[in-house]
Amino acid sequence: MSSSKKLFNQHKNSELQAEIGKFIAYNQDEFAELVTFVDFAENFTLGFIEINFTPDIELLIAGLQQNSQCEEIQFVVLDFPDENLRFLRDELVQQLAKITKETNKKLVLLIRNLEKSIGVFGDYPPVLQDLNFVRDSYRQTVPHPLLFILPDYAISRLAKFAPDFWAWKSGLFRFKTTELTRDKAIANTLNTDINIERLPTPKQQERIDLLHSLLMEYHPTGEIPRPEHLRNCCNILNELGKAYLSQHKPIKAREYLEKAGKIAKQFPDYSLQIEVINQLGKSYRQQRQFESANSYHQQALDIAKKQENRRAVANSLHYLGNVSLNMRQFHQARDYYQQALEIDIEFGNRYSSARTYHQLGRVAQQLRQYDQARDYYQQALEIDIEFGNRYSSASTYHYLGMVAQELRQYDQARDYYQQVLEIKIEFGDRYSSARTYHNLGMVAQELREYDQARDYYQQALEIKIEFGDRYWQALTLHGLGTLAQAEENYAEARANLQKALEIYVEYKDEYWAKVARKILEGLPE
């Protein structure tokens, strides 16, 4: 090892030791009680450690392993991050069989990440149901001290939904969050300029986990937030709502946004209130409940106008345009977008104007004004490139591909879609890549490359099923139906188109339902 690298490692180790020392000093009494508990615990003994942030968990574990009173303790950390975990005891028994026991040392198991399967909302998580059901068998099958390391909300849910198991606890140790950890979490969530939609999926989940941890700091379970914490609570709840919308989980997002809306009225902070209401509108739009979405965006617009907040007015107009576009009210959508664009230009907000040019392009495309559409998309693309907004440019490339496709310029369309796919893969955006696979399937179908088309459609369908996006499944089933029709496989065509039609009817999409019915009526028996 080079001397410079050795010095770097020594420096990092010194920093780590300093952080461990500060954490233990900050939680001196609680740490001393935990060490005593570990020292005296024998056989199956149950303890719970409440820590809200992962960095503090790492500091605690390191502190225990280095503590002189724990020299005869073998700590084994077991992680259970599977959201669908149900049978914890069975998993523990399997893990125990793999552990090499150190001679003359007591084995103590530290259980982490169980909060993933415990969840935040909902009744009776399966993993807690099983804890209650098989608790008596733990004494024989897991004859070692167990310490569950969990955040505030997970411990509260465990006590509520697994009361029999909880009743066996011999210790509960609540550790306070260090100021350094809290400041880092705020910097990475509330004080960041990076839109969560542009983050790869693993990074999105990291931010969500941090936000949940921060929420417990300012709004502990079962407690009313202190007045000085209301603003932070509202911001965190709003960010959680936006985060779940980015993962296309509108119902989950609303659980947080509705709470944020109630708190925002207490300040009052009208700018934050407007943002929360618009996010609620977006949640209904994701579910294709357009009337509800429109109502929320109109509420936000009314407040913005009353407060003479022109930027907020532009945002709300843009969202109203999106809903009108979804409802195929193209002239109304164009009017909203034009109003939003005028305000963006008024304030010199070139960055935001890119998304409006993009949406004006979509309207022109729907009205078959392809030259106008292409012009708007190119304006949006120039701004995205100017600001280095590579993620947003993917959407514009996608629609340029659609214009080329509608003009039967299939090689050009495929080139655009391939560029989109590269960007989506780069950003780990698996959900959005489904639409690109779908359109690549359409191009391949037009070029009579039927095997390639089917492969693309199947990739799109798998992703849509994975994310539970039922409406967009219909469009790909529709594509598979027309593909089978082109191959004169009429039974398969009928089956896929019928499935698509059922979903169109379910979501009250009269336009595509009419298209599907017309094709079905024309299929040979």
Disulfide bonds with the S-S distance in Angstrom:
none
